[in-house]
Amino acid sequence: MKTYLAKKETVQPKWYLIDAAGVPLGRLAVKAATLIRGRHKPSYTPSVDTGDFVVVINAAQVALTGKKEEQNEYMFFSGFVGGESYRKVSLMRERHPEFIVEHAVKGMLPKNRIAAKMLTKLRVFSGSTHTHEANAPQKISV
């Protein structure tokens, strides 16, 4: 029996919708990363982007357990000497709540060129409305 390897031309991506309200961030990120990579499909091939599109709504209401809201920090670096800056999760939730989900999902993808393309399949919205109604995303529970 021959091993099936997917080809870029034959992949038919689907659209999925995940509601992040009250869902722990790690569980949400695992589910989104699995869908984006295509690990849930029998035609999964590591060297080909076989994943689907994922739309995440209510990113501002994602749950963090324990004291992560006050203790966890995101580090940013400008590239210059002394250019490090740190921002707490609570500040990022106020200013840019989409970043929290995007950063968590990015960390669960492989560190290569294919992952950079896969990350473009993730669409995160802080509110309950999104701009991908025309794609008719299928609602997924986490």
N, C-alpha and C positions, 0 to 999 in steps of 0.2 A: 504494500500500500504506500502511495506517495504522500509526502507531507504537503499540506496545502499552505501556500504563502500568499497572503493578500497583496494586491497591487493597488497603487494609488488611484488608478482610473476606475477600479471596480468598487471602491468603497462608497456606500450610500449613507452619509451621516444623518442622524435623527436629531431632534431638538428636545431637550428635557428642561423642566422647570422645577426648581427647588425653593421651598419657602424656608428661610433661615430663622424665622421668629421663634425664639425659645430653644433652638437646637444647639447643642454644644459645638463649638468651633471645630474641634478635631474630627468629630463624626461627620460633620458637613464637608470638611475638606477631603476626607478619605473618599466619601461617596462621589464628590465632584471630580477628584483626580482619577478615580476608577473609570468614570464615564468619559472623561476627556481623553484618556489613554486608550480606551477601547478594550480594557481588560475583561469586561463583562460579555464580550462577544466570542463565539467559538472561532471566528476568523482572525483573532488577535495575532498580529505579527510585530515583534519588537522594533524592527527597522522601518516600519511603515506606519504613518499616522492613520490609524483605523478608528479613531475616537469620534465622539459625537459632540454636539454643541450643548452647553449647559448655561441656563439663565438662572441666576440666584437673585431672589427678591428679599426685601426686609433685612438687608445686611446690617442695618443699624441696631437690630434687635437680636443679634446672635448672642448666645449665652457663653459666658466664660465661668468656669468653676473655680472655687477657691478664691485666692487673693490675686489672681492674674490681672484683674482690672487695674489694681494699684501698683503691683510689683513689676509686671512685664514691661519692657521697653523695647522700642525699635531703634536701631542705630542707623544713622545716615552719615555719609562721608562725602565731603565736597571735593576731595582730591588734593586739597592744599594741606600744608602742615598745620596741625591744630584744628582741622576742619571737621572733627567729629561732633555730632550732636545726637542727643537721645530724646525720644518722645514717648510718653507713657501711652498705654492702650486707651485709657480714658480720654486723653486729648485727641487721639486719632479717631476715636468713635464720634467725637463731636465734630471734628473738622472734615474727615475723609473716611467714613465708615466702610466704603468699598475696599479700601486698602487692606483692612484686617483679613477679609476673606481671600482676596487675591494673593496676599503674602503667604497665607497658610497653604493654599492650593499649590502655589509655585514651589514651596518647599517639599511637596510630596511628589513632584514630577521629577523625572531623571534630569541630570545636569548635562544636557547636550543640545544640539541644534534643533532636533525634532521637538524637544520640549518647548522651545521658544515659539514654534509654530502652534503647538498644542495649546499654549496659554492664550492665544488669540481666540480660541473657541470658548473661553469663559467670559460671560457677560454678567457683571454684578451691578445691582441697583440697590440704593439705600432704602427706597420706599417700596410700596406694594404695587406700583405700576412699572411697566417695562415697555420697550419699543419693539418687541419681537412677537407681537400678536399674530402677524401675518404668517409666521413660521409654524403656528399651532403647536407650541411645545407641550409635551406630555408631562403631567404633574407626577413627580416622584416623591415618596415619603422617605425621610432619613431615619 
